[in-house]
């Protein structure tokens, strides 16, 4: 049995050779055996293979004795919400997010929507999958669960609705599931939505929804210009990440959105804590200092961020990769809460997104993440450390290599899933210095 679909944080593989009905049923059985769950929430994304995979998964859960509460077509964050809100023992989302259309997968959580990853039970599930299972003495019961109303109420709780301005917003669901939530939110908000690739379609007629790919951004930018919109938002397929475009059509680096959200939540909770990853951090540190909060560094990755958030009781956590985590959302990531908060900030401050971002971007210009495919990433990290660590004011190893000088810093880290390194560079108010150091580092990386 090919179990290469088991990854560090979730399950993802090609259908049917790496993930199919048989494997899905076995995962359901193993999930119950490992977690002891009696009540499990199940939902699925818009992929054409998702209903079949979900049906088999459900069968396995039921035969193992767990009650299944099916919320149907949804986003990953709705599984997080339902597991926590309805006090379930666990939840499973059938999704492959932004992977190619012939892929599918699963994201698994325990009670309280605590993530199940390779060091918290996923490998135990993987180990059981090829084995023989015995049916429970009593099969579980199947239920449908309607979550949209309380979920929408929760989202609206992040807004000061009386003071929202009538913004014009381009929303690009990429034919994923986000459009279904926008339809529900629409009647509660004074916004005009310009809907792009809005209807769910698992055949992905406009390409796999991944706004990180530049070729997927054009439709959002074109709609912004055509309609003179105030804001553009695009999501991946299961909409646990959202991406921003300002009123000029400029793609906004996730780093600065982390700063905006940190500002919003620290302003609401004086003395609170926010969690950030080590790739880019000076702007977030500055925001925390300005608003009397505490910025705490965590290793990159949702399992690490969520664990640290719980430990610190942090009000917010953010990664520049567009994952944003919220204490009041079971410490989980959401692709809906961030844009609602940004729209709220635009209304409250009476500023455009560009105005909110530009001051911060000028104070802490950043390269954005640059990838380089390599044969030997370890050799590159060693060579860069040997050259740049001497004379630095600090060298960190929280996640990859972070090297800091008085006026600029960088982080270089290996990918967990691909043979490449990822570089991020930032400076203190000197864009020319940031660009020069980025060019210099890339040349040295390529020369190793």
N, C-alpha and C positions, 0 to 999 in steps of 0.2 A: 504494500500500500504506500503510495507516494504521499508523504506528510510534509512536503516542502512548503505547503500553504501556511504552516505555523511560523509566524514571525515573532519578533521581540515583543511587540505590543498588541498584536491582533492576529487574525487569520486572513490571508489573502492568497488567492491562486486562480489559475485558469480553470474554466468550466468546460468540459467535465473531467479532464485528466487529473487535475490537482484538487478540485473540490466538486463534489457531486452529491446526489441524494443519499447514497450509502454513507459517505463520510459525514454528511450533515446530521444524519440520524445518530450516528455513533458519537458525534460531538455532543449532541443533546443528552445522551445517556451518560457520557463521561462527565459532563458539567454537573449533573445532579450528584453523581458519585463523589466528585471532588468537593463540591460546595455544600452538599446536604440541603440544597434549596428545595422548599416546598411550594413556593409561589414564584413564577418566573414571567417577566414581561418579554414579549417577542414582537419585533417589528421589522420592516424591510424597506429598502430603497427602491428606486424606479427601474432598476435593471431587469431585463427580460427574464433572466434566470432566477430572480429573487423569490417569486412565489413558490416555485418548485423546491428550492433550497429551504425556504421557511417551512413549508409543509413537512418535509422530511425531518428537519430540526425539531419541530413541534411533536412529531410522532415519537422521536427519541426521548424527549422530555416527559411526555405522558407515560410512555412505557416504563420509564424509570421512577414513576410515582409522583412527579411534580405537576401541580396545576399550572396551566398555561393561560396567560392573559394577553391576548393578541390585540395590538393596537393598529395593525395593518400598515399601510403605506405611510411612512413618516421619515423624519430625520433622526440622526444619531442622538441629538440632544433631547429628543422626545422620549427616547428610551431612558436616558439619564434622569430626566424629569419624572417620568412615571415610576421608575424603580424607587426613587426617593419619596416622592409625594404620596404614593399609594402603599408605602411600607412593604415593598416586595423583598424577596430574598435574593433576587438577582435579575439581570436583564441581558438580552442578547439582541443586537442589531445586525441584520443581514445586509451588508454593504461592502463595496470595494471602493467607495469614495471617488477619487479621481483616476483610478486605474483604467486601463483599456476596457472596452465594452465586453470582451470575452472573459473578463475576470469577475469574481465575486469574493465575498469574505464575511467575517463576523467580528464584531467588537463586543467584548464580554465584561460584565460588571457583577460585583457582589451586592449585598445589602448596602443601602446608603450610596449606591452608585460608585463604590470603590472599584478601581480598575483591576482587571485580571490580566497580568502580563507575564512574561517569561519567569520572573522571580516571585510571582504571587499566585501561581496555580496553573498557568497556561501550559507549562511543560508537563505537569501532572496529568492534565487532560489529554495532551498529545500522546503520552505514554500509554494511556488506557485505550485510545481509539482503535488500535488494530486488534484488540483482544476480544474475548467472548463476554457477552452481557447477559445477565439474568433479569427477566422482567420483574418489576415490583409486585408484591402480593396484591396490591390494589393500584390500578392505573390512575393517573391524575385526571383532573377534569379540565375541559377546554372552555374558556370564556372569551368573549370580546370585551375590550376595555376602551371606553371613550375618554380620551385625554385632552382633546383640543381646547375645550372651554377653560379648564383650570390652567393649562399651559399658556394660553393667550392672556389670561388674567395675570399670571406671573410676569410675563414679558411687559405688560403695561405698567406694572408696579415700579419699573425703573424710570418712568417718565413723570415730568411735571406737565400733565396734559393741558392744564389751563393756560400755560404760557408758550405752547408750541406754535411756531410760525407755519404758515401754509407753504412749506417747501415743495419744490418739484424734484422728484427723485427717480432716476433711472434705476431699475432693478433687473438684473440679468441672472435668471435662475439656471441658465445653461441647459435647459430641459431636464434639470434635476427636480428635487422636491420642494425647493424653497418657495416657489410660486404659490403653493397651497397655503402656506402660512401667511404670505403677503395678502392673499385674498381674505383671510380671516381677520387680519389686523386692519385692513383698509377702512372698514366702517367705523373704527374707533379713533382714527387719526385725521388731522387736517391736511395731510399730504396728498399731492397728486402723483400717482405712480405711472411712469412710462415703462411698460412691461416688455422685456426683450427675452426671446427664447423661453417664454414663461411656462408653457404647458409641459408637464412631465412626459418624457418620451425616452424609454430605455434603449431605443435604437440610436440615440444621440445624433440626430440629423444635422446638428451644427457643431459636431465634435464633442469629445469627452469634456465635461465641465471641469476645467482646471485653469482658473484665472492667472495662475503664476506663469503660464505660457503666454508670451507676448502676442502670438497669433490669435489667441482667444479674447484679447482685450478690445479689438477694433470695433465690434458691434456695440459695446458699452459706450466707447468714446464717440462713435458716430451718433448715437441716440442723444448723448449729452449735448453735442453741438447743435443737432437738428432742433431740439426742443428747448434749448437754453436752460437746461436743468441746473439745480443747485448742487447736486450730489449724485454720484454713481456708486452702485453697490453690485458686486458679483459674488456668486457662491460656488463652491464645489458641489458635487452631486448630492451628498448627504448633509449639506449645509452646516457642518460644524466649524467651517471657516468662512469668513467673509472678507472681501477685498474692496478697497475704497479708491474712488476717483474724485478729484476735486472738480470745481465748476469749469476749469479750463480743459478738462479731459486728462489731466496728469494722474498717473498711477501713484498712489501714496504708499511709501515704504511702511511696512508693518511696524517697524521700530517706533515711528512717531505716533502711530495709533496706540501703542502700548503706553506712551507718555500721556496722551490725552485721557485714556481710560484711568490710568493711575491718578491723574489730577482729579478727575470726576469723583472717584471713590474716596480718595484721601480728603477731599473737600467735605464730603458727607460724613466721614468718620475720622475725626481729628485723632492723631496719634496712631492710626492704623498701620498695618503692614501690607506691602505688595511684594509679590514674587516675580523675579525676572530671570531670563536665561543669560549666559555669559557672553553671548556673541557681540551684542552692542548694549551698552549700559549707562554711559555718562548722562544721557538725557533723562533716563528714568531716575537715576540717583539725584539729579538736580531737582526734578519735580518733587520727589519725596522730601527732600530738604526744604524746599519752598513751602510745602503744605504741611510740614510738621509730622510727616510719616516716616516709616522705616522701609527701605528697599533691601530685600534679601535675595541673594543669588542662589539659583538652583541649577542642577544639571539639566540640559535640554531634554525634552520628552515629556509627554503628558503624564505618564505614571510618576515621574520624579516631581514634576510641578505640583500635581495633586497631593502627593504625600507631604511635600514641604508646606503647602497651604494648610493642610489639616494640622500639622505640627505647630505652625505659627498662628493659626486661626486668621490667616491673611484674608483681607476683604476682596483682593483681586490678584490675579496672576496673568502674565502675558509673555508670549513668545513672538519674536519678530516674524515668524512663519505664519502668522495670522490665527494662531490658537490663543483664545482669551478665556480665562477661567474666573468663576465668580463664586464667592463663599455662599451666597444666598441661592445658588443654583447647584447645591450639593457639591461645591468645589469643582464643578465640571465645566467643560468648554461649551460655548454656544456661539453660533454664527448669526443669531438674531439679536441678542442683547447688545453687541458692540455698535451696530449701526443705529439702534434706537438711542443709545447713550450719546453717540456723536451728533445725531440730529437734535437731541435735547440740549447739548452744549452749544451748537450753532444758534439755536433759538435763544438760549439764556444769555449768551455773550453778544448776540447780534453780530456775529462774524461769519464769514464764509469758511469752508473747510481750509481753503488755501491760507487764509489769514490765521487760522488756528495752528496750522502746520508750519508756515514759513519762518516764523520767529524761532521756533525750536530747531528747524532744519539748518538755519543760519548759525545758530549757536553751537550745534553739534552735527556738522555735515558727515554723512556716512556713505560708504561705497555701495550699500546693498550687498546681498550675498552673491558671491562669484564662485562658480564650481570649476574645478579642474579634474579631468579624468587622468588617473595615474596608474602605473604598474606597481609602485611601492610607496604607499602613502606614509608608512612608518618612517621610511628613509627621509622623506621630505620633511616631516615634522621634526625629526632629529636635526637635520641640517639647518632648518630655520631657527630652531631653538638655540643651537650652537652659535649662530651668527647674531641673533637679536637679543638674547637674554642678558649677555654682559652689558652693563650700563643702564639696563631698564630699572625703573623704580619699583616694579612688581612683575612677577611671573606667576600665572595661575594655571592649575591643571584640573579645574572643576570639570571642564568638558573640552577636550582638545588642549590647545596651547593659547593662553591669553598673555600678551606682553604689553606692558603699559609704560609709556614715557610721559613727561610732563604735558606735552601738547598733542600727542596722538597715541593711539593704541590699536591693537588688532587681535582677532581671534582666528585661529586656524584649527579646524577639526575634521576628523574623518567621518564620512557617512557611515551609518549603521548598516546600510543595505546595498551600497554600490561602491565600486573601486574608485572613489574620488575624494578630494578634500574640498572644504567649503571655507572661503575666506571672507571676513568682514573687517573693515577698517573704518575708524572714525577719528575726528580731530576736534580740538576746541576752537571753533570759529574760523578755521583756516581751510577753506575748501581746496585751495591749490595744494597745500601740504597733504591733505587726505588723498587727493588724486595722485600726487607724485609718489607717495608711499605705497599706494595700491599698485601702481605700475611697477614700482621697484620690487615689491614682494612677488607679484605674478611672474616677473622675469626670473627671479631666483627659484621659484617653485618649478617653473618650466625647465630650468637648467639642471635640476637634480636628476 
